[in-house]
Amino acid sequence: MELKQLEYFCRVVEAGSISEAARRLNMSQPPLSYHMKMLEEELHVTLFQRGRRKIELTDAGRLLYERAGTLIHLERAIGREVSGTGNVRTLRLGVTPTTVPLAVPALAAMNRMTNGLHFELFEGNTYQLREMLSGHLLDASFLRSPVNMDGFSTCRLKTEPLVAAGEVAFFSDRKYTDLQELAPMPLILYRRYDAFIRQAFYHAGFSPDIHCICDDARTAMMMVKEGMGIAILPQSMVPSGEEALFRIIREKELETDILLVWNGTLSEHALVGMLLERLRENGYAEQEAEVTPERG
């Protein structure tokens, strides 16, 4: 599998058809079709269904498109960095949507203090970024627990509770709720925390009424506004200005940590150490960095 094939594949996906991609690439359609066929044969999967007007990606195709975009971006970034060796240093950092407010002020401080410093930011969910970190495609990443940290160095930046977001009439208290009160309510879960939340209910001896599971916190909040139920989310995922909708869940078991995670030690990653110092200056970093040993 060659990088050029991945670039062609991404162009086909973005164009919506092989014929349109070939036109945009200023090449004839048969060679491009051949490259796509060879890619599928090498991977032993079908990447897309050929329709009359537009291709439809299979699950394998969607995964490849996501990974290929990252690899192409990194290849270009590495080229820029190597060509500027001695003058440019680049921090490759993973961020989740709710950790951007922590990351950007620290990066801005680094930018003011250090000349010739560049940043490559990769946004994704915790599992995607952990995979990239494991493959040494990132220098460091902001991740959110629960997540397996075996073999990584970590520093806990912030701990926040999970909250129940819903109409005021659902709750008996203005600020807090608990699993006993929540168990009979129609619950909307962000899929990322499904197992985590179910386990907490199980340990507390309650059987929750899971009304809906979704992949995006924004979808969960839209359902809340339509009166479909109660969403359980980390506090920072509740949109600004809608704080009146949520109640903090009392159980400490339902807390989540925001972590800065990297491979190796800080002595091997000067820019990660600099980032951590700026985060501390901004009031984050609740513990010293530690390495979680891999389980043998």
Secondary structure, DSSP 8 states (H G I E B T S, - for coil): --HHHHHHHHHHHHHSSHHHHHHHHTS-HHHHHHHHHHHHHHHTS--EE--SS--EE-HHHHHHHHHHHHHHHHHHHHHHHHHTTTT-EEEEEEE-GGGHHHHHHHHHHHHHH-TTEEEEEEE--HHHHHHHHHTT--SEEEEESS---TT-EEEEEEEEEEEEE--GGG-SSSSEE-HHHHTTSEEEEEGGGHHHHHHHHHHHT---EEEEEES-HHHHHHHHHTTS-EEEEEGGGS-TT-GGGEEEE--TTSEEEEEEEESS-GGG-HHHHHHHHHHHHTT---S--EE-----
